Amino acid sequence: MKEFLFAALPFILCGLAIIVILMNTKKQTSKDNYLIEGMCLGLVFGSMIGALFSSQLGLCLSLGMLIGEAIGSYFKKDK
């Protein structure tokens, strides 16, 4: 079961994150949301989680950055 989760979960998370990013950035620029800040925080949290699983460091870094970017694109900046 653990092998299946490590094999299938990254593809599911990537698909969901790309859908969220595309839906939130249709009519706005990157200056209207927290996309960059979310990506940086996702990279930090991904490296923290990747340190726990030493064999999955690259996967955790890339997924953390992608998920952080999706979360950052969801929130709008106040003018």
PyMOL Python script that loads the backbone (N, CA, C, O; Angstrom):
from pymol import cmd

cmd.read_pdbstr("""\
ATOM      1  N   MET A   1       0.811  -1.192   0.000  1.00  0.00           N
ATOM      2  CA  MET A   1       0.000   0.000   0.000  1.00  0.00           C
ATOM      3  C   MET A   1       0.859   1.261   0.000  1.00  0.00           C
ATOM      4  O   MET A   1       0.526   2.248  -0.656  1.00  0.00           O
ATOM      5  N   LYS A   2       1.964   1.222   0.739  1.00  0.00           N
ATOM      6  CA  LYS A   2       2.850   2.378   0.797  1.00  0.00           C
ATOM      7  C   LYS A   2       3.477   2.647  -0.571  1.00  0.00           C
ATOM      8  O   LYS A   2       3.625   3.802  -0.969  1.00  0.00           O
ATOM      9  N   GLU A   3       3.837   1.611  -1.275  1.00  0.00           N
ATOM     10  CA  GLU A   3       4.427   1.780  -2.600  1.00  0.00           C
ATOM     11  C   GLU A   3       3.429   2.389  -3.576  1.00  0.00           C
ATOM     12  O   GLU A   3       3.785   3.219  -4.411  1.00  0.00           O
ATOM     13  N   PHE A   4       2.175   1.963  -3.458  1.00  0.00           N
ATOM     14  CA  PHE A   4       1.144   2.521  -4.333  1.00  0.00           C
ATOM     15  C   PHE A   4       0.943   4.004  -4.065  1.00  0.00           C
ATOM     16  O   PHE A   4       0.802   4.789  -5.003  1.00  0.00           O
ATOM     17  N   LEU A   5       0.928   4.396  -2.795  1.00  0.00           N
ATOM     18  CA  LEU A   5       0.755   5.809  -2.464  1.00  0.00           C
ATOM     19  C   LEU A   5       1.919   6.651  -2.978  1.00  0.00           C
ATOM     20  O   LEU A   5       1.702   7.736  -3.519  1.00  0.00           O
ATOM     21  N   PHE A   6       3.137   6.172  -2.820  1.00  0.00           N
ATOM     22  CA  PHE A   6       4.286   6.921  -3.316  1.00  0.00           C
ATOM     23  C   PHE A   6       4.331   6.955  -4.835  1.00  0.00           C
ATOM     24  O   PHE A   6       4.937   7.856  -5.414  1.00  0.00           O
ATOM     25  N   ALA A   7       3.704   5.993  -5.484  1.00  0.00           N
ATOM     26  CA  ALA A   7       3.700   5.975  -6.951  1.00  0.00           C
ATOM     27  C   ALA A   7       2.569   6.806  -7.547  1.00  0.00           C
ATOM     28  O   ALA A   7       2.777   7.488  -8.550  1.00  0.00           O
ATOM     29  N   ALA A   8       1.389   6.765  -6.960  1.00  0.00           N
ATOM     30  CA  ALA A   8       0.223   7.426  -7.560  1.00  0.00           C
ATOM     31  C   ALA A   8      -0.058   8.815  -7.009  1.00  0.00           C
ATOM     32  O   ALA A   8      -0.576   9.666  -7.734  1.00  0.00           O
ATOM     33  N   LEU A   9       0.265   9.063  -5.765  1.00  0.00           N
ATOM     34  CA  LEU A   9      -0.072  10.334  -5.140  1.00  0.00           C
ATOM     35  C   LEU A   9       0.580  11.544  -5.805  1.00  0.00           C
ATOM     36  O   LEU A   9      -0.088  12.570  -5.936  1.00  0.00           O
ATOM     37  N   PRO A  10       1.836  11.489  -6.231  1.00  0.00           N
ATOM     38  CA  PRO A  10       2.409  12.662  -6.906  1.00  0.00           C
ATOM     39  C   PRO A  10       1.663  13.064  -8.176  1.00  0.00           C
ATOM     40  O   PRO A  10       1.511  14.253  -8.453  1.00  0.00           O
ATOM     41  N   PHE A  11       1.202  12.097  -8.940  1.00  0.00           N
ATOM     42  CA  PHE A  11       0.474  12.425 -10.163  1.00  0.00           C
ATOM     43  C   PHE A  11      -0.879  13.056  -9.856  1.00  0.00           C
ATOM     44  O   PHE A  11      -1.309  13.978 -10.549  1.00  0.00           O
ATOM     45  N   ILE A  12      -1.540  12.568  -8.832  1.00  0.00           N
ATOM     46  CA  ILE A  12      -2.830  13.130  -8.435  1.00  0.00           C
ATOM     47  C   ILE A  12      -2.643  14.551  -7.920  1.00  0.00           C
ATOM     48  O   ILE A  12      -3.406  15.445  -8.285  1.00  0.00           O
ATOM     49  N   LEU A  13      -1.639  14.769  -7.078  1.00  0.00           N
ATOM     50  CA  LEU A  13      -1.383  16.108  -6.543  1.00  0.00           C
ATOM     51  C   LEU A  13      -0.981  17.088  -7.632  1.00  0.00           C
ATOM     52  O   LEU A  13      -1.406  18.243  -7.612  1.00  0.00           O
ATOM     53  N   CYS A  14      -0.171  16.645  -8.577  1.00  0.00           N
ATOM     54  CA  CYS A  14       0.225  17.524  -9.689  1.00  0.00           C
ATOM     55  C   CYS A  14      -0.983  17.917 -10.530  1.00  0.00           C
ATOM     56  O   CYS A  14      -1.117  19.079 -10.911  1.00  0.00           O
ATOM     57  N   GLY A  15      -1.837  16.993 -10.815  1.00  0.00           N
ATOM     58  CA  GLY A  15      -3.033  17.295 -11.602  1.00  0.00           C
ATOM     59  C   GLY A  15      -3.946  18.274 -10.899  1.00  0.00           C
ATOM     60  O   GLY A  15      -4.430  19.224 -11.515  1.00  0.00           O
ATOM     61  N   LEU A  16      -4.188  18.056  -9.613  1.00  0.00           N
ATOM     62  CA  LEU A  16      -5.042  18.970  -8.862  1.00  0.00           C
ATOM     63  C   LEU A  16      -4.429  20.359  -8.749  1.00  0.00           C
ATOM     64  O   LEU A  16      -5.132  21.362  -8.878  1.00  0.00           O
ATOM     65  N   ALA A  17      -3.124  20.421  -8.510  1.00  0.00           N
ATOM     66  CA  ALA A  17      -2.466  21.723  -8.380  1.00  0.00           C
ATOM     67  C   ALA A  17      -2.491  22.487  -9.702  1.00  0.00           C
ATOM     68  O   ALA A  17      -2.698  23.700  -9.704  1.00  0.00           O
ATOM     69  N   ILE A  18      -2.287  21.813 -10.803  1.00  0.00           N
ATOM     70  CA  ILE A  18      -2.314  22.496 -12.107  1.00  0.00           C
ATOM     71  C   ILE A  18      -3.716  22.998 -12.422  1.00  0.00           C
ATOM     72  O   ILE A  18      -3.870  24.082 -12.985  1.00  0.00           O
ATOM     73  N   ILE A  19      -4.732  22.232 -12.071  1.00  0.00           N
ATOM     74  CA  ILE A  19      -6.112  22.683 -12.286  1.00  0.00           C
ATOM     75  C   ILE A  19      -6.401  23.927 -11.463  1.00  0.00           C
ATOM     76  O   ILE A  19      -7.008  24.872 -11.966  1.00  0.00           O
ATOM     77  N   VAL A  20      -5.975  23.941 -10.202  1.00  0.00           N
ATOM     78  CA  VAL A  20      -6.214  25.108  -9.343  1.00  0.00           C
ATOM     79  C   VAL A  20      -5.473  26.329  -9.870  1.00  0.00           C
ATOM     80  O   VAL A  20      -6.029  27.427  -9.885  1.00  0.00           O
ATOM     81  N   ILE A  21      -4.242  26.157 -10.298  1.00  0.00           N
ATOM     82  CA  ILE A  21      -3.467  27.285 -10.820  1.00  0.00           C
ATOM     83  C   ILE A  21      -4.113  27.846 -12.075  1.00  0.00           C
ATOM     84  O   ILE A  21      -4.228  29.064 -12.213  1.00  0.00           O
ATOM     85  N   LEU A  22      -4.533  26.994 -12.982  1.00  0.00           N
ATOM     86  CA  LEU A  22      -5.140  27.477 -14.223  1.00  0.00           C
ATOM     87  C   LEU A  22      -6.477  28.156 -13.988  1.00  0.00           C
ATOM     88  O   LEU A  22      -6.800  29.129 -14.669  1.00  0.00           O
ATOM     89  N   MET A  23      -7.259  27.665 -13.040  1.00  0.00           N
ATOM     90  CA  MET A  23      -8.547  28.289 -12.752  1.00  0.00           C
ATOM     91  C   MET A  23      -8.389  29.646 -12.074  1.00  0.00           C
ATOM     92  O   MET A  23      -9.216  30.535 -12.274  1.00  0.00           O
ATOM     93  N   ASN A  24      -7.344  29.815 -11.279  1.00  0.00           N
ATOM     94  CA  ASN A  24      -7.173  31.058 -10.527  1.00  0.00           C
ATOM     95  C   ASN A  24      -6.400  32.126 -11.281  1.00  0.00           C
ATOM     96  O   ASN A  24      -6.473  33.298 -10.911  1.00  0.00           O
ATOM     97  N   THR A  25      -5.667  31.771 -12.317  1.00  0.00           N
ATOM     98  CA  THR A  25      -4.852  32.761 -13.025  1.00  0.00           C
ATOM     99  C   THR A  25      -5.357  33.039 -14.438  1.00  0.00           C
ATOM    100  O   THR A  25      -4.580  33.456 -15.297  1.00  0.00           O
ATOM    101  N   LYS A  26      -6.637  32.816 -14.688  1.00  0.00           N
ATOM    102  CA  LYS A  26      -7.164  33.059 -16.030  1.00  0.00           C
ATOM    103  C   LYS A  26      -7.137  34.533 -16.408  1.00  0.00           C
ATOM    104  O   LYS A  26      -6.637  34.893 -17.473  1.00  0.00           O
ATOM    105  N   LYS A  27      -7.673  35.389 -15.540  1.00  0.00           N
ATOM    106  CA  LYS A  27      -7.862  36.790 -15.899  1.00  0.00           C
ATOM    107  C   LYS A  27      -7.007  37.739 -15.076  1.00  0.00           C
ATOM    108  O   LYS A  27      -7.308  38.931 -15.017  1.00  0.00           O
ATOM    109  N   GLN A  28      -5.967  37.258 -14.451  1.00  0.00           N
ATOM    110  CA  GLN A  28      -5.152  38.126 -13.628  1.00  0.00           C
ATOM    111  C   GLN A  28      -3.672  37.862 -13.879  1.00  0.00           C
ATOM    112  O   GLN A  28      -3.288  36.819 -14.407  1.00  0.00           O
ATOM    113  N   THR A  29      -2.866  38.822 -13.492  1.00  0.00           N
ATOM    114  CA  THR A  29      -1.426  38.673 -13.637  1.00  0.00           C
ATOM    115  C   THR A  29      -0.844  38.150 -12.329  1.00  0.00           C
ATOM    116  O   THR A  29      -1.560  38.001 -11.339  1.00  0.00           O
ATOM    117  N   SER A  30       0.436  37.877 -12.329  1.00  0.00           N
ATOM    118  CA  SER A  30       1.063  37.357 -11.113  1.00  0.00           C
ATOM    119  C   SER A  30       1.215  38.437 -10.054  1.00  0.00           C
ATOM    120  O   SER A  30       1.518  38.122  -8.903  1.00  0.00           O
ATOM    121  N   LYS A  31       1.013  39.711 -10.412  1.00  0.00           N
ATOM    122  CA  LYS A  31       1.084  40.781  -9.424  1.00  0.00           C
ATOM    123  C   LYS A  31      -0.211  40.909  -8.635  1.00  0.00           C
ATOM    124  O   LYS A  31      -0.241  41.624  -7.633  1.00  0.00           O
ATOM    125  N   ASP A  32      -1.270  40.248  -9.048  1.00  0.00           N
ATOM    126  CA  ASP A  32      -2.558  40.337  -8.369  1.00  0.00           C
ATOM    127  C   ASP A  32      -2.770  39.243  -7.339  1.00  0.00           C
ATOM    128  O   ASP A  32      -3.783  39.253  -6.641  1.00  0.00           O
ATOM    129  N   ASN A  33      -1.841  38.296  -7.224  1.00  0.00           N
ATOM    130  CA  ASN A  33      -2.012  37.208  -6.266  1.00  0.00           C
ATOM    131  C   ASN A  33      -0.668  36.888  -5.600  1.00  0.00           C
ATOM    132  O   ASN A  33       0.351  37.507  -5.906  1.00  0.00           O
ATOM    133  N   TYR A  34      -0.682  35.934  -4.706  1.00  0.00           N
ATOM    134  CA  TYR A  34       0.507  35.552  -3.943  1.00  0.00           C
ATOM    135  C   TYR A  34       1.166  34.299  -4.524  1.00  0.00           C
ATOM    136  O   TYR A  34       1.603  33.428  -3.772  1.00  0.00           O
ATOM    137  N   LEU A  35       1.238  34.201  -5.829  1.00  0.00           N
ATOM    138  CA  LEU A  35       1.781  33.014  -6.482  1.00  0.00           C
ATOM    139  C   LEU A  35       3.262  32.812  -6.154  1.00  0.00           C
ATOM    140  O   LEU A  35       3.679  31.700  -5.832  1.00  0.00           O
ATOM    141  N   ILE A  36       4.046  33.871  -6.235  1.00  0.00           N
ATOM    142  CA  ILE A  36       5.496  33.764  -5.982  1.00  0.00           C
ATOM    143  C   ILE A  36       5.774  33.458  -4.515  1.00  0.00           C
ATOM    144  O   ILE A  36       6.614  32.616  -4.198  1.00  0.00           O
ATOM    145  N   GLU A  37       5.061  34.148  -3.618  1.00  0.00           N
ATOM    146  CA  GLU A  37       5.268  33.919  -2.186  1.00  0.00           C
ATOM    147  C   GLU A  37       4.861  32.502  -1.793  1.00  0.00           C
ATOM    148  O   GLU A  37       5.535  31.862  -0.986  1.00  0.00           O
ATOM    149  N   GLY A  38       3.766  32.016  -2.358  1.00  0.00           N
ATOM    150  CA  GLY A  38       3.339  30.648  -2.077  1.00  0.00           C
ATOM    151  C   GLY A  38       4.323  29.624  -2.594  1.00  0.00           C
ATOM    152  O   GLY A  38       4.546  28.592  -1.962  1.00  0.00           O
ATOM    153  N   MET A  39       4.914  29.909  -3.746  1.00  0.00           N
ATOM    154  CA  MET A  39       5.893  28.985  -4.309  1.00  0.00           C
ATOM    155  C   MET A  39       7.128  28.914  -3.413  1.00  0.00           C
ATOM    156  O   MET A  39       7.674  27.831  -3.203  1.00  0.00           O
ATOM    157  N   CYS A  40       7.571  30.048  -2.887  1.00  0.00           N
ATOM    158  CA  CYS A  40       8.746  30.056  -2.008  1.00  0.00           C
ATOM    159  C   CYS A  40       8.461  29.332  -0.690  1.00  0.00           C
ATOM    160  O   CYS A  40       9.290  28.561  -0.208  1.00  0.00           O
ATOM    161  N   LEU A  41       7.289  29.586  -0.115  1.00  0.00           N
ATOM    162  CA  LEU A  41       6.943  28.886   1.128  1.00  0.00           C
ATOM    163  C   LEU A  41       6.756  27.392   0.890  1.00  0.00           C
ATOM    164  O   LEU A  41       7.122  26.579   1.739  1.00  0.00           O
ATOM    165  N   GLY A  42       6.192  27.024  -0.253  1.00  0.00           N
ATOM    166  CA  GLY A  42       6.050  25.614  -0.584  1.00  0.00           C
ATOM    167  C   GLY A  42       7.392  24.924  -0.738  1.00  0.00           C
ATOM    168  O   GLY A  42       7.543  23.759  -0.370  1.00  0.00           O
ATOM    169  N   LEU A  43       8.364  25.638  -1.281  1.00  0.00           N
ATOM    170  CA  LEU A  43       9.709  25.083  -1.414  1.00  0.00           C
ATOM    171  C   LEU A  43      10.329  24.832  -0.047  1.00  0.00           C
ATOM    172  O   LEU A  43      10.991  23.816   0.164  1.00  0.00           O
ATOM    173  N   VAL A  44      10.112  25.765   0.883  1.00  0.00           N
ATOM    174  CA  VAL A  44      10.646  25.597   2.239  1.00  0.00           C
ATOM    175  C   VAL A  44       9.990  24.415   2.943  1.00  0.00           C
ATOM    176  O   VAL A  44      10.675  23.578   3.531  1.00  0.00           O
ATOM    177  N   PHE A  45       8.655  24.347   2.882  1.00  0.00           N
ATOM    178  CA  PHE A  45       7.962  23.244   3.546  1.00  0.00           C
ATOM    179  C   PHE A  45       8.240  21.907   2.859  1.00  0.00           C
ATOM    180  O   PHE A  45       8.303  20.868   3.517  1.00  0.00           O
ATOM    181  N   GLY A  46       8.405  21.935   1.554  1.00  0.00           N
ATOM    182  CA  GLY A  46       8.759  20.709   0.843  1.00  0.00           C
ATOM    183  C   GLY A  46      10.128  20.198   1.233  1.00  0.00           C
ATOM    184  O   GLY A  46      10.335  18.988   1.327  1.00  0.00           O
ATOM    185  N   SER A  47      11.067  21.103   1.463  1.00  0.00           N
ATOM    186  CA  SER A  47      12.401  20.666   1.887  1.00  0.00           C
ATOM    187  C   SER A  47      12.375  20.146   3.320  1.00  0.00           C
ATOM    188  O   SER A  47      13.128  19.236   3.666  1.00  0.00           O
ATOM    189  N   MET A  48      11.503  20.726   4.159  1.00  0.00           N
ATOM    190  CA  MET A  48      11.381  20.203   5.527  1.00  0.00           C
ATOM    191  C   MET A  48      10.804  18.792   5.527  1.00  0.00           C
ATOM    192  O   MET A  48      11.286  17.916   6.246  1.00  0.00           O
ATOM    193  N   ILE A  49       9.774  18.580   4.722  1.00  0.00           N
ATOM    194  CA  ILE A  49       9.175  17.243   4.643  1.00  0.00           C
ATOM    195  C   ILE A  49      10.131  16.275   3.948  1.00  0.00           C
ATOM    196  O   ILE A  49      10.216  15.105   4.320  1.00  0.00           O
ATOM    197  N   GLY A  50      10.848  16.769   2.936  1.00  0.00           N
ATOM    198  CA  GLY A  50      11.809  15.922   2.230  1.00  0.00           C
ATOM    199  C   GLY A  50      12.969  15.485   3.105  1.00  0.00           C
ATOM    200  O   GLY A  50      13.573  14.441   2.857  1.00  0.00           O
ATOM    201  N   ALA A  51      13.291  16.278   4.137  1.00  0.00           N
ATOM    202  CA  ALA A  51      14.356  15.885   5.056  1.00  0.00           C
ATOM    203  C   ALA A  51      13.936  14.681   5.895  1.00  0.00           C
ATOM    204  O   ALA A  51      14.784  13.914   6.351  1.00  0.00           O
ATOM    205  N   LEU A  52      12.635  14.515   6.100  1.00  0.00           N
ATOM    206  CA  LEU A  52      12.158  13.354   6.847  1.00  0.00           C
ATOM    207  C   LEU A  52      12.281  12.073   6.038  1.00  0.00           C
ATOM    208  O   LEU A  52      12.614  11.016   6.574  1.00  0.00           O
ATOM    209  N   PHE A  53      12.007  12.178   4.737  1.00  0.00           N
ATOM    210  CA  PHE A  53      12.114  11.029   3.840  1.00  0.00           C
ATOM    211  C   PHE A  53      13.326  11.245   2.939  1.00  0.00           C
ATOM    212  O   PHE A  53      13.212  11.859   1.878  1.00  0.00           O
ATOM    213  N   SER A  54      14.460  10.751   3.352  1.00  0.00           N
ATOM    214  CA  SER A  54      15.695  11.078   2.643  1.00  0.00           C
ATOM    215  C   SER A  54      15.735  10.544   1.212  1.00  0.00           C
ATOM    216  O   SER A  54      16.440  11.105   0.374  1.00  0.00           O
ATOM    217  N   SER A  55      15.010   9.495   0.917  1.00  0.00           N
ATOM    218  CA  SER A  55      15.034   8.960  -0.438  1.00  0.00           C
ATOM    219  C   SER A  55      14.068   9.696  -1.368  1.00  0.00           C
ATOM    220  O   SER A  55      14.108   9.480  -2.580  1.00  0.00           O
ATOM    221  N   GLN A  56      13.204  10.557  -0.834  1.00  0.00           N
ATOM    222  CA  GLN A  56      12.185  11.255  -1.631  1.00  0.00           C
ATOM    223  C   GLN A  56      12.392  12.765  -1.615  1.00  0.00           C
ATOM    224  O   GLN A  56      11.412  13.503  -1.717  1.00  0.00           O
ATOM    225  N   LEU A  57      13.613  13.253  -1.492  1.00  0.00           N
ATOM    226  CA  LEU A  57      13.868  14.684  -1.349  1.00  0.00           C
ATOM    227  C   LEU A  57      13.455  15.468  -2.596  1.00  0.00           C
ATOM    228  O   LEU A  57      12.792  16.498  -2.477  1.00  0.00           O
ATOM    229  N   GLY A  58      13.825  15.010  -3.760  1.00  0.00           N
ATOM    230  CA  GLY A  58      13.482  15.718  -4.996  1.00  0.00           C
ATOM    231  C   GLY A  58      11.989  15.768  -5.242  1.00  0.00           C
ATOM    232  O   GLY A  58      11.468  16.783  -5.705  1.00  0.00           O
ATOM    233  N   LEU A  59      11.301  14.690  -4.939  1.00  0.00           N
ATOM    234  CA  LEU A  59       9.856  14.640  -5.100  1.00  0.00           C
ATOM    235  C   LEU A  59       9.174  15.609  -4.146  1.00  0.00           C
ATOM    236  O   LEU A  59       8.250  16.319  -4.541  1.00  0.00           O
ATOM    237  N   CYS A  60       9.617  15.647  -2.903  1.00  0.00           N
ATOM    238  CA  CYS A  60       9.013  16.546  -1.914  1.00  0.00           C
ATOM    239  C   CYS A  60       9.291  18.008  -2.249  1.00  0.00           C
ATOM    240  O   CYS A  60       8.426  18.859  -2.043  1.00  0.00           O
ATOM    241  N   LEU A  61      10.464  18.311  -2.755  1.00  0.00           N
ATOM    242  CA  LEU A  61      10.775  19.694  -3.149  1.00  0.00           C
ATOM    243  C   LEU A  61       9.874  20.165  -4.282  1.00  0.00           C
ATOM    244  O   LEU A  61       9.307  21.255  -4.218  1.00  0.00           O
ATOM    245  N   SER A  62       9.745  19.354  -5.303  1.00  0.00           N
ATOM    246  CA  SER A  62       8.954  19.777  -6.457  1.00  0.00           C
ATOM    247  C   SER A  62       7.464  19.820  -6.137  1.00  0.00           C
ATOM    248  O   SER A  62       6.773  20.742  -6.570  1.00  0.00           O
ATOM    249  N   LEU A  63       6.959  18.850  -5.393  1.00  0.00           N
ATOM    250  CA  LEU A  63       5.550  18.865  -5.023  1.00  0.00           C
ATOM    251  C   LEU A  63       5.232  19.999  -4.060  1.00  0.00           C
ATOM    252  O   LEU A  63       4.165  20.607  -4.154  1.00  0.00           O
ATOM    253  N   GLY A  64       6.140  20.292  -3.137  1.00  0.00           N
ATOM    254  CA  GLY A  64       5.932  21.407  -2.221  1.00  0.00           C
ATOM    255  C   GLY A  64       5.858  22.732  -2.952  1.00  0.00           C
ATOM    256  O   GLY A  64       5.026  23.581  -2.633  1.00  0.00           O
ATOM    257  N   MET A  65       6.732  22.906  -3.938  1.00  0.00           N
ATOM    258  CA  MET A  65       6.719  24.133  -4.718  1.00  0.00           C
ATOM    259  C   MET A  65       5.441  24.244  -5.543  1.00  0.00           C
ATOM    260  O   MET A  65       4.861  25.327  -5.632  1.00  0.00           O
ATOM    261  N   LEU A  66       5.003  23.173  -6.132  1.00  0.00           N
ATOM    262  CA  LEU A  66       3.789  23.188  -6.954  1.00  0.00           C
ATOM    263  C   LEU A  66       2.540  23.414  -6.114  1.00  0.00           C
ATOM    264  O   LEU A  66       1.655  24.169  -6.516  1.00  0.00           O
ATOM    265  N   ILE A  67       2.457  22.776  -4.966  1.00  0.00           N
ATOM    266  CA  ILE A  67       1.292  22.953  -4.101  1.00  0.00           C
ATOM    267  C   ILE A  67       1.290  24.351  -3.495  1.00  0.00           C
ATOM    268  O   ILE A  67       0.228  24.959  -3.360  1.00  0.00           O
ATOM    269  N   GLY A  68       2.456  24.870  -3.127  1.00  0.00           N
ATOM    270  CA  GLY A  68       2.536  26.242  -2.628  1.00  0.00           C
ATOM    271  C   GLY A  68       2.133  27.259  -3.679  1.00  0.00           C
ATOM    272  O   GLY A  68       1.498  28.267  -3.367  1.00  0.00           O
ATOM    273  N   GLU A  69       2.498  26.997  -4.911  1.00  0.00           N
ATOM    274  CA  GLU A  69       2.098  27.879  -6.012  1.00  0.00           C
ATOM    275  C   GLU A  69       0.586  27.846  -6.212  1.00  0.00           C
ATOM    276  O   GLU A  69      -0.026  28.880  -6.481  1.00  0.00           O
ATOM    277  N   ALA A  70      -0.011  26.687  -6.086  1.00  0.00           N
ATOM    278  CA  ALA A  70      -1.464  26.571  -6.237  1.00  0.00           C
ATOM    279  C   ALA A  70      -2.186  27.301  -5.107  1.00  0.00           C
ATOM    280  O   ALA A  70      -3.184  27.980  -5.349  1.00  0.00           O
ATOM    281  N   ILE A  71      -1.700  27.171  -3.898  1.00  0.00           N
ATOM    282  CA  ILE A  71      -2.323  27.863  -2.770  1.00  0.00           C
ATOM    283  C   ILE A  71      -2.123  29.369  -2.896  1.00  0.00           C
ATOM    284  O   ILE A  71      -3.045  30.138  -2.625  1.00  0.00           O
ATOM    285  N   GLY A  72      -0.933  29.798  -3.303  1.00  0.00           N
ATOM    286  CA  GLY A  72      -0.674  31.227  -3.470  1.00  0.00           C
ATOM    287  C   GLY A  72      -1.486  31.849  -4.578  1.00  0.00           C
ATOM    288  O   GLY A  72      -1.843  33.024  -4.482  1.00  0.00           O
ATOM    289  N   SER A  73      -1.788  31.119  -5.611  1.00  0.00           N
ATOM    290  CA  SER A  73      -2.593  31.671  -6.700  1.00  0.00           C
ATOM    291  C   SER A  73      -4.060  31.814  -6.312  1.00  0.00           C
ATOM    292  O   SER A  73      -4.807  32.542  -6.966  1.00  0.00           O
ATOM    293  N   TYR A  74      -4.474  31.130  -5.264  1.00  0.00           N
ATOM    294  CA  TYR A  74      -5.868  31.187  -4.821  1.00  0.00           C
ATOM    295  C   TYR A  74      -6.183  32.514  -4.119  1.00  0.00           C
ATOM    296  O   TYR A  74      -7.290  33.034  -4.254  1.00  0.00           O
ATOM    297  N   PHE A  75      -5.220  33.063  -3.374  1.00  0.00           N
ATOM    298  CA  PHE A  75      -5.450  34.274  -2.599  1.00  0.00           C
ATOM    299  C   PHE A  75      -5.128  35.516  -3.429  1.00  0.00           C
ATOM    300  O   PHE A  75      -4.102  35.571  -4.108  1.00  0.00           O
ATOM    301  N   LYS A  76      -6.000  36.497  -3.370  1.00  0.00           N
ATOM    302  CA  LYS A  76      -5.851  37.743  -4.122  1.00  0.00           C
ATOM    303  C   LYS A  76      -5.228  38.816  -3.214  1.00  0.00           C
ATOM    304  O   LYS A  76      -5.508  38.859  -2.016  1.00  0.00           O
ATOM    305  N   LYS A  77      -4.385  39.676  -3.792  1.00  0.00           N
ATOM    306  CA  LYS A  77      -3.808  40.788  -3.052  1.00  0.00           C
ATOM    307  C   LYS A  77      -4.795  41.943  -3.011  1.00  0.00           C
ATOM    308  O   LYS A  77      -5.529  42.189  -3.968  1.00  0.00           O
ATOM    309  N   ASP A  78      -4.797  42.641  -1.892  1.00  0.00           N
ATOM    310  CA  ASP A  78      -5.624  43.839  -1.783  1.00  0.00           C
ATOM    311  C   ASP A  78      -4.908  45.007  -2.450  1.00  0.00           C
ATOM    312  O   ASP A  78      -3.691  45.156  -2.337  1.00  0.00           O
ATOM    313  N   LYS A  79      -5.659  45.803  -3.125  1.00  0.00           N
ATOM    314  CA  LYS A  79      -5.058  46.953  -3.827  1.00  0.00           C
ATOM    315  C   LYS A  79      -4.822  48.094  -2.872  1.00  0.00           C
ATOM    316  O   LYS A  79      -4.325  49.145  -3.276  1.00  0.00           O
TER     317      LYS A  79
END
""", "prot")
cmd.dss("prot")
cmd.show_as("cartoon", "prot")
cmd.util.cbc("prot")
cmd.orient("prot")
